[in-house]
Amino acid sequence: MSERAELRLDEIDLRILRELQADARIPNVVLAERVGLSPSPCSRRVKLLERAGVITACRALLDRAAIGLGLTVFAGIRVARHSHENADAFVAAVLDMPEVVACHLTSGDTDYLLEVVVPDMATYESTVLRRLLSLPAIADIRTSFAMRSHKTDGPLPLPGLSR
């Protein structure tokens, strides 16, 4: 049995997670104070949450437009033939595309929903024509373009805690 299956999140763990989602660079001493622990037990809990796979990474969130990534595209992908091989090949190809920042297996009219972030339409066209459409499993791509984003990379809603 993995640590993740054995780990039960209590209120302190949820407070730690909420604080780290707001600021992953918060000093342990400040984090401990905010969640009502002393620094050593707080640090141990954070390490346990990391080992258990609850905390999977810490990274900087960047302003897309400020770094020249002004176009966000949502691409609904329909696959031609449903098989494990096609799905595995598609997912492997998508995981190798840095422009794809999210990939979801979905129900409904499309099989996968991709979030693609690129500088402009020409780059997106090149990405679609040269990479996605070259995959044999793809039957159809339906795209929508974000005209304005109001919330991206928001914190996850944690159970049992009210603000």
ABEGO torsion letter per residue (X at the ends): XBAAAABBBBAAAAAAAAAAAABAABBAAAAAAAAGBBAAAAAAAAAAAAAAGABABBBBBBBAAAAGBABBBBBBBBBABBBAAAAAAAAAAAAABAABABBBBBBEABABBBBBBBABAAAAAAAAAAAAAABAABABBBBBBBABBABBGBBBBBBGBBX
